[in-house]
């Protein structure tokens, strides 16, 4: 099998898997609302709005839309910085913390089941290859200034 054929097969598998993940919605998404909440959660429940945009590589407008939606759901609230009113902290509420914790735990259970079925040896091999793929992809993207 040639490299182009392997690349096509990889793209098809990735496309099908992403569609399955979207339809199941059992796992956390790295972007959007879940991604923003994970950022807040990761930083102890309080982070500057600009840091969310930076970490998720979102435009300020998209970040504001996400924050507005999360605020409507009462998952977060805005807290102006006392020293610099231009800075706004995003703070998790109890409801937001419970939501993101539940989503994270559901994802952990699903992936734990997946790796248990795959087996210890194959799981370790999968991660070895996945890490190598990411290293190579980073090298290529750096070379091509992507």
N, C-alpha and C positions, 0 to 999 in steps of 0.2 A: 504494500500500500504506500503510495507516494505522500509527500508532506502536504500537498494541496488537498488530497482526498482526506487525510487525517484532519486538516483544518476545517474542512466542510463538515465532517462528522462531528467534530468538537462543537462547532457553531450550532448544529442541529440539536445536539444533546443539551447544550446550555439553554437554547431557546425553549425546548420542551420542558426542561426543569424549571425555568423561570415562570413559564405559564402555569405549571402545576403549583408552584409556590404562591403565585398570585391568586389562583382559584381557591387554594386551601386557606390562605391567610393565617397559617398557624405559626409562622416564623416572623421574627422581627425584620422590618425593612431597614436598611442602613440609611436611607434618606427619608425625606418627608417628616411627618409628625413623630413616628417612632424614633427616627434618627435624632431629631431635636431633643426628645425626651431622654434618650440614652445619653446624650451629651450632658444634659443637666444632671441626670442621675450619677454619671461618672465623676462629675466635679462636685459631689457632695450635696446635690440638690440646689445649687446656686451658681449661675454662670452669666457672664455678660452676653447680651444678644449678639453682638458682633463676633464673639468667639464661636457661637453656633454656626453662623454663616461661614466663617473661616474654616472650621473643621469639616463641615459638610460640603464645602465649595458651592454655596448657594449665593444668589444675588441678595442684596439687602431687601428688595421687594418680596422675593419668595420667602425669605426668612420671616419677614413681618406677617405675611399671610399665614404661615404655619403657626407662629406665636399667637395670632388672633384666634385661630381655630382652637388651639389648645386652651387658651384663656376662656373661650366660650364654653368649653367642656369642663371648665374648672379644674384642669389638670396642672395649670401653672398660674402664677400671677407676676406682674411686673413690679419691680422695686427700684425706684431711682437711687442712684449713688448719692450719698449724703454730701460728698465733697465736690462731685462733678455731675451736675444735673443732666448733662448730655449723655452720660452712661446709664444704661438701664440693665439691671440684673433680672434674669428669668429664674424664678424660684418654683420648685415643685410643691404642690399641695399634697395633703394626705391622699386624696383621690388619685392624683397623678402618680405618686409613688407606688400606690397599690396596683394601679393599672400597669405600669411599666415593669414592676416586679413580677406580676402574673404573666405578662407576655414573655418576659425573659425566661421564667421557669418553664413555661410551655415549650419554648424553643429548646431549652436544655434537655427536657424529657424526650422530645422528638429526635434530636440528634443523638442522644444517648442510645435510644432504641436502634437507630440507624447504624451506629458504629458497633453496637453489640451484635447485630445481625451480620455485619460485614466481617467481624472477627478482629482480634487484636493484631495479628500479623498484617492483614490487608489494610486495616485502618492506619497502622504505622507507615506502611508503604504509600498509602494515599497521601498522607501528610508530607512525607518526604518528597514525593513528586510535586505536590501542590506548591510547596515552598520553593522548589527549584523552578517551577513555571513562573512564579511571581518574581523571583530574582532575574530570570531571563527577560521577562516582560519589562521590568524596570530598566534593565540595561538597554533594551531596544528603544523604549520610550525616551530615555535620556539621550541616546544617540540621534534620534529623530526629532528631538526637542518638542515632544508632545506634551 
